[in-house]
Amino acid sequence: MNTMKFLGIFVMYVLFLNMASFCAADSATLDVSVLKYEPTPAEPGRYIDIWFKVDNTGTDAATDATLTLEPKFPFSTDDDPVISIGILNPLDSTTIKYRIRIDENAVEGTNDLDVKYSANPKTSIMVSKSFGIEIRTSDAEIVIDSVKTSPSEFYPGQKGTVTLVTKNLADSTLRDVTVNLDLSGTTTPFAPVDTTTSSKFKTMAAGETKTINYGVVATPDAASGIYKVPVTITFSDGIGTNYVTSTIISLIVGGTPDILTNIEPEKIFLSGTTGDIRVNIVNRGLVDIKYVTVKVTPTNDFEVLTNDEIYVGNIDSDDFDSASFTIHTMPSFSGELAVPIIVSYMNANNKAFELKKDLNMRIYTADEAKSLGLISGGSSTSTTIIVLVVVGYFGYRWYKKRKSKQ
């Protein structure tokens, strides 16, 4: 019986000691707060440094103060989440720093970062607490990354495609994206065809690109030139802030000119003669040409007696002009004469072109020209025979007359 009493008293004593120890631990009360975090606000895809302040507001020392970081999306850390502070005396405090990564797909706004702490994890309860961290992208921007048109230059009335590649430069997802190609200007000779001028996307992730194709047509009366076309982009970020950005792209009306050249002699050219030739330039294309220059290059078969290069000027679409040169053909040449020419010009957008070509013209001998009726008179051989006959006839008569007098 005495043994039983002894055991009972011993158990009560042990319980009393544990309760005293528990009460002593409870009297060490910790409180955790956030001193600051940098940068503020936090940005998706970046890191922040955050400083926690741990205070012992109790009356006894904390024997094994511990702070545990419990990161969840969009937070993570490469640091050890459990920091053992050790002894923290009453009314004393310490500062703990963590480096935390923000996920690039974080939702903008206030996100909770959780911690747990205790004066002694073995004897005291763990207290949980959450802190609001503001996340917002600092570079909410969608840009036109590249522009391509097909064709690169539009003929008047020609259909084509404008391709825009847009890119989200922000570190977070942007929403309700609208890209508008503004062809409404009165001076813009383009109209939409087969598509609208507005494209929409529900979301664009951080760093994402999207390709947009617009069908356009140049108006039939479009003048050659470079035309500025506004592009407007509207979107919003994760916390509902709206943005509008504008930029300018260029569409070109022009294309490759189409010219026709020929040569016109001012007269029938005979071997060894001098005369004028006219080089005609016909602009049969849809675009105007300007700064037209014509150059004739002499050969062994002819020479140029005037300036070999003549400035013509501008030639509108469906119009023509010419340049005249004086040449002398060699006496020994007849047949098809190749006249080398170089026509230099620009289109309305100052793109340079050059045409090199041999233009052919016929050079006749005198006999060929007479036999074809191109010049009056018989051939030189017939003339010689007639002269000989006449001379012979009169010579014979003179001879007969002298003989009869003898």
C-alpha positions in Angstrom: 0.0 0.0 0.0 2.9 2.3 0.9 4.4 1.5 -2.5 1.3 2.5 -4.3 1.2 5.8 -2.5 4.8 6.5 -3.4 4.2 5.7 -7.1 1.2 8.1 -7.1 3.2 10.9 -5.5 6.0 10.4 -8.0 3.7 10.6 -11.0 2.1 13.7 -9.7 5.6 15.2 -9.2 6.6 14.4 -12.8 3.4 16.0 -14.2 4.0 19.1 -12.0 7.5 19.5 -13.4 6.3 19.1 -17.1 3.5 21.6 -16.5 6.0 24.0 -14.9 8.3 23.6 -17.9 5.5 24.1 -20.4 4.3 27.2 -18.6 7.8 28.5 -18.5 8.2 27.9 -22.3 4.8 29.5 -22.9 5.9 32.6 -21.2 8.4 33.1 -24.0 6.1 34.6 -26.7 7.3 35.2 -30.2 5.9 37.6 -32.8 7.1 37.7 -36.5 6.6 40.7 -38.8 8.0 41.7 -42.2 10.4 44.6 -42.1 10.6 45.1 -45.9 11.1 43.3 -49.2 13.0 44.5 -52.2 12.3 45.3 -55.0 8.7 46.5 -54.3 6.5 45.5 -55.9 7.8 42.0 -56.7 8.0 41.1 -60.3 7.1 37.8 -62.0 10.2 35.8 -63.0 12.5 37.8 -60.6 13.9 37.5 -57.1 13.1 39.5 -54.0 15.0 39.8 -50.7 12.7 39.8 -47.7 13.6 40.6 -44.1 11.5 39.1 -41.2 11.7 40.6 -37.7 11.4 38.1 -34.8 10.5 39.6 -31.4 10.3 37.8 -28.0 7.4 39.7 -26.3 7.2 37.3 -23.4 8.8 37.4 -19.9 11.1 34.4 -20.3 13.9 33.5 -22.8 13.1 31.4 -25.9 15.5 28.5 -25.7 15.3 27.4 -29.3 13.5 30.0 -31.3 12.9 28.8 -34.9 11.5 30.4 -38.0 10.3 28.2 -40.9 9.5 29.6 -44.4 6.7 27.6 -46.1 6.7 28.9 -49.7 4.0 27.9 -52.1 3.2 29.0 -55.7 4.2 31.5 -56.9 7.0 31.6 -54.3 10.1 29.4 -54.0 13.5 29.7 -52.4 17.0 28.2 -52.8 17.7 29.0 -49.1 17.2 26.6 -46.2 13.6 27.3 -45.2 14.2 26.4 -41.5 16.3 29.0 -39.6 17.2 28.2 -36.0 17.6 31.4 -34.0 18.5 29.7 -30.7 18.2 31.7 -27.5 16.2 34.9 -27.7 15.9 36.8 -24.5 12.8 38.6 -23.3 12.1 41.9 -25.2 14.9 41.0 -27.6 14.6 40.7 -31.4 16.5 39.5 -34.4 16.2 39.8 -38.2 16.1 36.9 -40.7 16.6 37.4 -44.4 15.4 35.1 -47.2 15.9 35.3 -51.0 12.7 34.3 -52.7 12.0 33.6 -56.4 8.7 34.7 -58.0 7.4 32.3 -60.6 7.2 33.8 -64.1 3.6 32.7 -64.3 2.6 34.4 -61.1 -0.8 36.1 -61.0 -0.4 39.8 -60.5 -1.8 41.2 -57.2 -1.3 40.3 -53.6 -0.1 36.8 -52.9 0.4 35.2 -49.5 3.8 34.1 -48.2 3.5 31.7 -45.2 5.8 31.2 -42.3 5.7 29.1 -39.0 7.6 30.0 -35.8 8.1 28.7 -32.3 10.0 29.5 -29.1 10.9 25.9 -28.9 9.5 23.4 -31.5 9.9 20.5 -29.0 7.9 22.1 -26.2 5.9 24.9 -27.8 3.3 25.0 -30.5 4.2 26.2 -34.0 2.4 29.4 -34.9 1.5 30.0 -38.6 1.3 33.4 -40.2 0.8 34.8 -43.7 2.1 38.0 -45.2 0.8 39.7 -48.4 3.4 40.2 -51.1 2.4 42.5 -53.9 3.3 41.2 -57.4 3.2 43.4 -60.4 5.1 43.5 -63.7 7.1 46.8 -64.1 7.3 46.5 -67.9 3.8 45.6 -69.1 4.5 46.1 -72.8 3.6 44.3 -76.1 5.6 45.4 -79.1 5.7 44.7 -82.8 8.8 42.5 -83.1 8.8 42.3 -86.9 6.9 43.5 -90.0 6.8 41.8 -93.4 4.7 42.5 -96.4 4.1 40.3 -99.4 4.8 41.7 -101.9 7.4 44.1 -100.5 6.0 46.8 -102.8 2.4 46.9 -104.0 1.3 47.7 -107.5 -1.9 49.8 -107.7 -4.8 47.4 -107.3 -2.6 44.5 -106.1 -3.6 42.3 -103.2 -1.1 41.2 -100.6 -0.5 40.3 -96.9 0.9 42.3 -94.0 2.4 40.0 -91.3 3.0 41.3 -87.8 4.9 39.4 -85.1 3.9 40.7 -81.7 5.9 39.9 -78.5 5.0 40.2 -74.8 8.0 41.9 -73.1 6.5 41.7 -69.7 7.4 39.1 -67.0 3.8 38.0 -66.6 0.8 37.0 -68.6 -1.1 39.9 -70.2 -4.8 39.6 -71.1 -7.4 40.8 -73.5 -4.9 41.7 -76.2 -6.2 43.5 -79.3 -3.9 44.5 -82.3 -5.5 46.9 -84.7 -4.1 47.9 -88.1 -5.6 51.3 -88.9 -6.3 51.7 -92.6 -8.9 54.4 -92.1 -6.7 57.4 -92.9 -7.9 59.3 -96.0 -4.4 59.5 -97.3 -3.7 55.7 -96.9 -4.4 54.0 -100.3 -5.0 50.6 -98.8 -8.1 48.7 -97.8 -8.7 45.4 -95.9 -9.4 42.3 -98.0 -10.3 38.8 -96.9 -9.7 39.7 -93.2 -10.6 42.3 -90.7 -8.0 44.9 -89.4 -8.4 43.8 -85.8 -6.9 40.6 -84.1 -7.6 39.6 -80.5 -6.0 37.2 -78.1 -7.3 36.2 -74.7 -3.9 35.9 -73.1 -0.2 36.3 -74.0 2.3 34.6 -71.7 5.5 36.3 -70.6 7.9 36.4 -73.6 5.3 34.8 -75.9 5.1 35.9 -79.6 2.1 35.7 -81.8 1.9 36.1 -85.6 -0.9 38.0 -87.2 -1.7 38.1 -91.0 -3.8 40.9 -92.5 -5.1 40.8 -96.1 -4.8 44.2 -97.8 -5.2 45.6 -101.3 -3.7 48.8 -102.7 -6.4 51.0 -104.3 -6.3 51.1 -108.2 -5.4 54.8 -108.2 -2.7 54.5 -105.5 0.2 56.8 -106.2 3.7 55.4 -105.7 5.1 56.2 -102.3 5.7 55.1 -98.8 2.6 55.3 -96.5 2.7 55.3 -92.7 0.0 53.0 -91.1 -0.7 53.2 -87.4 -0.9 50.0 -85.3 -2.7 50.2 -81.9 -2.3 47.5 -79.2 -4.6 47.4 -76.2 -4.2 44.9 -73.3 -4.5 44.6 -69.5 -2.3 43.1 -66.8 -3.2 40.6 -64.0 -4.7 43.2 -61.7 -6.9 44.8 -64.3 -4.8 47.8 -65.3 -5.4 48.7 -68.9 -2.7 49.8 -71.4 -2.7 51.3 -74.9 0.4 51.4 -77.1 0.8 52.8 -80.6 3.4 52.4 -83.3 3.8 53.0 -87.0 4.6 50.6 -89.8 5.1 51.4 -93.5 3.4 50.1 -96.6 4.9 50.8 -100.0 3.2 51.4 -103.4 5.7 51.0 -106.2 7.1 47.9 -107.8 9.4 47.3 -110.7 8.9 49.5 -113.7 8.3 48.0 -117.1 9.8 49.9 -120.0 10.0 49.3 -123.8 12.8 50.7 -125.9 13.3 51.0 -129.7 15.3 53.0 -132.2 14.1 55.2 -135.1 16.5 56.5 -137.7 15.6 59.9 -139.0 16.4 58.8 -142.6 17.6 55.8 -144.6 21.1 55.1 -143.4 23.7 54.2 -146.1 27.2 52.9 -145.4 29.6 55.7 -144.6 26.9 58.4 -144.0 25.9 60.6 -141.1 22.5 61.0 -139.7 20.3 61.3 -136.6 18.7 58.4 -134.6 16.0 58.6 -131.9 15.9 56.2 -129.0 12.4 55.9 -127.7 11.5 54.9 -124.0 8.0 53.7 -123.4 6.8 53.4 -119.8 4.2 50.6 -120.2 4.2 49.7 -116.4 1.9 50.8 -113.6 4.4 53.0 -111.8 6.1 56.3 -112.9 9.8 56.5 -113.5 12.1 59.5 -113.0 15.6 60.7 -113.6 15.7 58.8 -116.9 19.1 59.0 -118.7 20.0 57.3 -122.1 23.5 56.5 -123.1 24.7 55.2 -126.5 28.0 53.3 -126.6 29.9 53.6 -130.0 31.4 50.5 -131.6 33.8 49.7 -134.5 30.9 50.0 -136.9 29.7 53.5 -136.0 30.7 56.6 -134.0 28.6 59.1 -132.0 29.1 62.7 -133.1 27.0 64.3 -130.4 27.0 63.8 -126.6 26.7 60.0 -126.0 24.6 60.5 -122.9 21.3 62.5 -122.7 19.1 63.2 -119.7 15.4 62.7 -120.5 13.7 63.3 -117.1 10.5 61.8 -115.8 8.1 59.5 -117.7 4.7 58.8 -116.3 2.9 55.4 -116.5 1.5 54.8 -120.0 3.6 57.6 -121.5 6.9 57.8 -123.5 9.8 60.1 -124.3 12.9 59.9 -126.5 16.6 61.0 -126.9 18.2 61.9 -130.2 21.9 61.3 -131.2 23.9 62.0 -134.4 26.0 59.0 -135.6 28.3 58.3 -138.5 28.4 54.7 -139.9 31.7 53.2 -141.2 32.0 53.0 -145.1 32.8 49.3 -144.8 29.7 48.3 -142.8 26.3 47.3 -144.1 23.6 45.1 -142.6 22.1 45.1 -139.1 23.8 47.6 -136.9 23.7 46.9 -133.2 23.5 50.1 -131.2 24.3 49.4 -127.5 22.2 51.6 -125.1 22.0 52.0 -121.4 18.8 53.4 -119.8 19.2 54.4 -116.2 16.2 55.5 -114.1 14.5 55.3 -110.7 11.0 54.4 -109.6 8.9 56.8 -107.5 10.5 55.5 -104.3 14.1 56.2 -105.5 15.0 52.6 -106.2 17.6 52.6 -109.0 17.2 50.5 -112.2 19.3 50.1 -115.3 18.5 48.5 -118.7 21.3 47.5 -121.0 20.2 46.5 -124.5 21.4 46.4 -128.2 18.9 48.1 -130.5 19.2 47.1 -134.2 18.9 49.3 -137.3 19.6 48.5 -141.0 22.5 50.1 -142.8 22.3 49.8 -146.7 24.8 50.1 -149.5 23.9 52.5 -152.2 23.1 49.6 -154.6 20.8 47.9 -152.0 19.0 51.2 -151.3 18.4 51.9 -155.1 17.4 48.3 -155.9 14.8 48.5 -153.1 13.6 51.8 -154.3 14.6 53.5 -151.0 16.6 56.1 -153.0 16.1 57.3 -156.6 18.2 56.2 -159.7 19.6 52.9 -161.0 22.5 51.0 -159.8 26.0 52.4 -160.1 26.9 49.5 -162.5 24.1 50.3 -164.9 25.1 54.0 -164.9 28.7 53.0 -165.8 27.5 50.8 -168.7 25.3 53.6 -170.1 28.1 56.1 -169.9 30.4 53.7 -171.7 27.8 53.1 -174.4 27.2 56.8 -174.9 30.9 57.5 -175.1 31.5 54.6 -177.4 28.7 55.7 -179.7 30.0 59.2 -180.0 33.5 58.0 -180.4 32.5 55.6 -183.2 30.7 58.5 -185.0 33.7 60.8 -184.7 35.9 58.0 -186.0 33.7 57.4 -189.0 33.5 61.1 -189.8 37.2 61.5 -189.9 37.7 58.4 -192.1 35.2 59.7 -194.7 37.1 63.0 -195.1 40.3 61.2 -196.0 
